[in-house]
Protein backbone atom coordinates (compact mmCIF):
# COMPACT_ATOMS: atom_id res chain seq x y z
CA UNK A 1 0.00 0.00 0.00
CA UNK A 2 3.01 2.30 0.36
CA UNK A 3 3.28 2.27 -3.43
CA UNK A 4 -0.06 4.07 -3.78
CA UNK A 5 1.32 6.99 -1.77
CA UNK A 6 3.46 7.92 -4.77
CA UNK A 7 1.56 10.49 -6.91
CA UNK A 8 2.70 9.14 -10.29
CA UNK A 9 1.71 5.57 -9.53
CA UNK A 10 -1.60 6.68 -7.99
CA UNK A 11 -2.39 8.75 -11.09
CA UNK A 12 -1.49 5.82 -13.34
CA UNK A 13 -3.78 3.47 -11.42
CA UNK A 14 -6.62 6.02 -11.52
CA UNK A 15 -6.19 6.67 -15.26
CA UNK A 16 -6.11 2.94 -16.00
CA UNK A 17 -9.28 2.40 -13.98
CA UNK A 18 -11.12 5.21 -15.79
CA UNK A 19 -9.96 3.98 -19.21
CA UNK A 20 -11.03 0.41 -18.44
CA UNK A 21 -14.45 1.57 -17.27
CA UNK A 22 -14.92 3.61 -20.45
CA UNK A 23 -13.95 0.70 -22.69
CA UNK A 24 -16.31 -1.69 -20.90
CA UNK A 25 -19.13 0.85 -20.60
CA UNK A 26 -19.07 1.99 -24.22
CA UNK A 27 -18.43 -1.38 -25.84
CA UNK A 28 -21.14 -2.67 -28.15
CA UNK A 29 -22.70 -6.01 -27.27
CA UNK A 30 -21.34 -9.00 -29.17
CA UNK A 31 -23.60 -10.31 -31.89
CA UNK A 32 -23.19 -13.65 -33.60
CA UNK A 33 -24.73 -12.72 -36.96
CA UNK A 34 -22.72 -14.56 -39.58
CA UNK A 35 -23.14 -16.64 -42.70
CA UNK A 36 -22.72 -20.39 -42.50
CA UNK A 37 -20.28 -22.31 -44.68
CA UNK A 38 -21.45 -22.99 -48.24
CA UNK A 39 -23.10 -26.40 -48.71
CA UNK A 40 -23.24 -28.08 -52.10
CA UNK A 41 -26.93 -29.02 -51.97
CA UNK A 42 -30.08 -27.64 -50.39
CA UNK A 43 -30.54 -30.92 -48.54
CA UNK A 44 -27.08 -30.68 -46.95
CA UNK A 45 -27.75 -27.07 -45.99
CA UNK A 46 -31.05 -27.92 -44.31
CA UNK A 47 -29.45 -30.86 -42.47
CA UNK A 48 -26.71 -28.58 -41.08
CA UNK A 49 -29.07 -25.88 -39.75
CA UNK A 50 -29.97 -27.62 -36.42
CA UNK A 51 -26.27 -27.64 -35.45
CA UNK A 52 -26.37 -23.83 -35.30
CA UNK A 53 -29.46 -23.62 -33.09
CA UNK A 54 -28.69 -22.63 -29.49
CA UNK A 55 -30.00 -20.45 -26.69
CA UNK A 56 -28.01 -17.55 -28.24
CA UNK A 57 -28.36 -18.16 -31.97
CA UNK A 58 -31.06 -19.11 -34.45
CA UNK A 59 -30.37 -20.25 -38.04
CA UNK A 60 -32.42 -18.67 -40.80
CA UNK A 61 -33.63 -20.34 -44.00
CA UNK A 62 -31.17 -21.64 -46.60
CA UNK A 63 -30.68 -19.52 -49.71
CA UNK A 64 -28.67 -20.00 -52.91
CA UNK A 65 -25.16 -18.55 -53.18
CA UNK A 66 -23.89 -17.39 -56.58
CA UNK A 67 -20.45 -16.68 -57.99
CA UNK A 68 -19.13 -13.12 -58.28
CA UNK A 69 -21.17 -12.16 -61.37
CA UNK A 70 -24.32 -14.10 -60.46
CA UNK A 71 -24.18 -16.43 -63.44
CA UNK A 72 -23.70 -19.74 -61.59
CA UNK A 73 -25.09 -21.10 -58.33
CA UNK A 74 -22.19 -22.40 -56.23
CA UNK A 75 -24.15 -23.79 -53.29
CA UNK A 76 -26.44 -22.90 -50.38
CA UNK A 77 -25.89 -21.08 -47.10
CA UNK A 78 -27.93 -19.59 -44.28
CA UNK A 79 -27.61 -16.67 -41.89
CA UNK A 80 -27.11 -17.38 -38.18
CA UNK A 81 -28.79 -14.61 -36.13
CA UNK A 82 -28.45 -13.65 -32.48
CA UNK A 83 -31.61 -14.15 -30.49
CA UNK A 84 -32.89 -10.82 -29.28
C-alpha positions in Angstrom: 0.0 0.0 0.0 3.0 2.3 0.4 3.3 2.3 -3.4 -0.1 4.1 -3.8 1.3 7.0 -1.8 3.5 7.9 -4.8 1.6 10.5 -6.9 2.7 9.1 -10.3 1.7 5.6 -9.5 -1.6 6.7 -8.0 -2.4 8.8 -11.1 -1.5 5.8 -13.3 -3.8 3.5 -11.4 -6.6 6.0 -11.5 -6.2 6.7 -15.3 -6.1 2.9 -16.0 -9.3 2.4 -14.0 -11.1 5.2 -15.8 -10.0 4.0 -19.2 -11.0 0.4 -18.4 -14.5 1.6 -17.3 -14.9 3.6 -20.5 -13.9 0.7 -22.7 -16.3 -1.7 -20.9 -19.1 0.8 -20.6 -19.1 2.0 -24.2 -18.4 -1.4 -25.8 -21.1 -2.7 -28.2 -22.7 -6.0 -27.3 -21.3 -9.0 -29.2 -23.6 -10.3 -31.9 -23.2 -13.6 -33.6 -24.7 -12.7 -37.0 -22.7 -14.6 -39.6 -23.1 -16.6 -42.7 -22.7 -20.4 -42.5 -20.3 -22.3 -44.7 -21.5 -23.0 -48.2 -23.1 -26.4 -48.7 -23.2 -28.1 -52.1 -26.9 -29.0 -52.0 -30.1 -27.6 -50.4 -30.5 -30.9 -48.5 -27.1 -30.7 -47.0 -27.8 -27.1 -46.0 -31.1 -27.9 -44.3 -29.5 -30.9 -42.5 -26.7 -28.6 -41.1 -29.1 -25.9 -39.7 -30.0 -27.6 -36.4 -26.3 -27.6 -35.4 -26.4 -23.8 -35.3 -29.5 -23.6 -33.1 -28.7 -22.6 -29.5 -30.0 -20.4 -26.7 -28.0 -17.6 -28.2 -28.4 -18.2 -32.0 -31.1 -19.1 -34.5 -30.4 -20.3 -38.0 -32.4 -18.7 -40.8 -33.6 -20.3 -44.0 -31.2 -21.6 -46.6 -30.7 -19.5 -49.7 -28.7 -20.0 -52.9 -25.2 -18.5 -53.2 -23.9 -17.4 -56.6 -20.5 -16.7 -58.0 -19.1 -13.1 -58.3 -21.2 -12.2 -61.4 -24.3 -14.1 -60.5 -24.2 -16.4 -63.4 -23.7 -19.7 -61.6 -25.1 -21.1 -58.3 -22.2 -22.4 -56.2 -24.2 -23.8 -53.3 -26.4 -22.9 -50.4 -25.9 -21.1 -47.1 -27.9 -19.6 -44.3 -27.6 -16.7 -41.9 -27.1 -17.4 -38.2 -28.8 -14.6 -36.1 -28.4 -13.6 -32.5 -31.6 -14.1 -30.5 -32.9 -10.8 -29.3 
